[in-house]
Amino acid sequence: MPECDMAGAKQKRIFITGGASGLGKAIALNYAKQGYKVCIGDVNEERGLSVLAELSSLGIQAHYLHCDITQLSDLEKAKQALIDLWGGVDIVVNNAGVAGTAGSIEDVSMTDWDWVININLLGVARGCKVFTALFKQQHSGYFINIASAAGLMNAPQMSSYNASKAGVISISETLKFELEKYNIGVSVVCPAFFKTNLTESMKSTVTGVTQRITQVMEHSKVSAEDVAQDIYNCQQKGEFWVLSHKPERKLWLLKRYLPFVFARVMKKQMAKLFAS
Ligand SMILES: NC(=O)c1ccc[n+]([C@@H]2O[C@H](COP(=O)([O-])OP(=O)(O)OC[C@H]3O[C@@H](n4cnc5c(N)ncnc54)[C@H](O)[C@@H]3O)[C@@H](O)[C@H]2O)c1
């Protein structure tokens, strides 16, 4: 059970993978400001410890764990650490991810496919697998899975990233139906571009794409903090879809109700991004 604070209110606990940077960091700080105990897991210790210092300065209980989401054993260790520290955890955010490799289907290597699927898709599967057992024991829990608008729109030249994120949406929808009866909630987050360090992990077989995507991210009107706030609002209300970017939310509706118009709009937008 969550511990009580001085006022007797139950202090909630959150664990965030990839919490050392970008969206994971913004989610960590936002929940910390709401009074949660926060634990971040990452493979980047330097950034992780720096975020830990920021979290601790807010006067909440915070922890950093080395947690590589490609290793089931790291997630098992993280779960045990959270049980030892706090007796459990209320929210798990499967956020850690990489940008993958841009390029046409014949150019991107199967090694690169393995890399992005292993982190972006199987990392979320591992997180859900490991923490579902604990959530069932607790009779409560909440998964926030970070997918992407890429998994809904399927833009060209990004097959492996798109497939990894469409897979995250699929796992999330499956678990929403599978786990509801155990009092375990699920939200899936599908943002478009916003500024983070994501393109540090981007590979490309197409000249200039990483730079163009970095520019689009830098000029985005939506920040990591905006997405983190939407996530908090939707999770508190138990809403499944978190679609922070208004234009992409409209595009998604267009795809469902007017697919031919959607195809024309996508063709135009993607021609700009992938112009060679
Ligand atoms: N930034 C965007 O425009 C955007 C858009 C849609 C979705 N997303 C998704 O948001 C999530 C967070 O990415 P971000 O944009 O904040 O990027 P980021 O690079 O700033 O942060 C990603 C974090 O994940 C960590 N990480 C990478 N591999 C890991 C592993 N194997 N184990 C544990 N940690 C690992 C990195 O060290 C980093 O701290 C990702 O899933 C990404 O696909 C980002």
The ligand as a Gaussian input file, in Angstrom:
#p B3LYP/6-31G(d) Opt

LIG

0 1
 N       10.504000      13.559000     -29.237000
 C        9.551000      13.270000     -30.110000
 O        9.302000      14.017000     -31.076000
 C        8.744000      12.018000     -29.911000
 C        7.552000      11.872000     -30.652000
 C        6.793000      10.732000     -30.473000
 C        7.175000       9.768000     -29.566000
 N        8.330000       9.921000     -28.857000
 C        8.706000       8.859000     -27.922000
 O        8.938000       9.410000     -26.635000
 C        9.769000       8.511000     -25.892000
 C       10.853000       9.300000     -25.173000
 O       11.757000       9.812000     -26.144000
 P       12.321000      11.302000     -26.092000
 O       11.801000      12.005000     -27.279000
 O       12.147000      11.873000     -24.754000
 O       13.869000      10.986000     -26.433000
 P       15.200000      11.117000     -25.534000
 O       16.273000      10.520000     -26.374000
 O       15.365000      12.503000     -25.062000
 O       14.899000      10.155000     -24.294000
 C       14.881000       8.757000     -24.428000
 C       15.516000       8.128000     -23.188000
 O       15.436000       6.705000     -23.318000
 C       16.670000       6.165000     -22.865000
 N       16.888000       4.832000     -23.438000
 C       17.213000       4.500000     -24.720000
 N       17.380000       3.164000     -24.806000
 C       17.147000       2.653000     -23.570000
 C       17.160000       1.338000     -23.028000
 N       17.489000       0.270000     -23.772000
 N       16.861000       1.166000     -21.727000
 C       16.541000       2.249000     -20.950000
 N       16.552000       3.507000     -21.395000
 C       16.841000       3.708000     -22.695000
 C       17.726000       7.164000     -23.318000
 O       18.938000       7.009000     -22.594000
 C       17.008000       8.485000     -23.031000
 O       17.291000       8.934000     -21.728000
 C       10.316000       7.479000     -26.901000
 O        9.604000       6.263000     -26.774000
 C       10.007000       8.148000     -28.241000
 O        9.864000       7.202000     -29.289000
 C        9.112000      11.028000     -29.004000

